Amino acid sequence: MNGHSWIRILFGIAAAYDGLLGLVFLAAPGYPFERFGVTPPNHMGYVQFPAALLIVFAIMFFNLARDPAGRRELIVYAVLLKAAYCGVAGWYWMTASLPMMWKPFVVIDVVMAVLFVQAYRLLDGHVTLRAA
């Protein structure tokens, strides 16, 4: 492995993290709401569809972990996923009310987004050096 092996680990962790969250909210969507005392939405489809999308992104993260330099263009979508969640949930956290169960995900996703941007920038140099 090269000096960027941490990038493979990062995307492996992201795959496990989003995959596990997706599986929990897809298979047992009511459990997290009950566990944290949060009123669930009026239909679990509102929870299960984003959960299924998390599983799709987990598959993308797994593929990124296997070949970060070769799949560098996918990192943009990884950053956008994290920015979308942090933007919406972070906005409600700052301006209104956000149940505690969602707040750790905001913090984790901000950290991941920053690391994804760093990985993207480092791989840009790596791809350029390899192509030269």
LINPEMO-V454229 format. One record per run of one state. SS is the DSSP state (h for helix, s for strand, l for the rest). FROM is the first residue (numbers start at 1). TO is the last residue. If there is no record, write none. Layout:
SS & FROM & TO
SS & FROM & TO
This chain:
l & 1 & 4
h & 5 & 27
l & 28 & 28
h & 29 & 36
l & 37 & 44
h & 45 & 66
l & 67 & 71
h & 72 & 95
l & 96 & 99
h & 100 & 131
l & 132 & 132
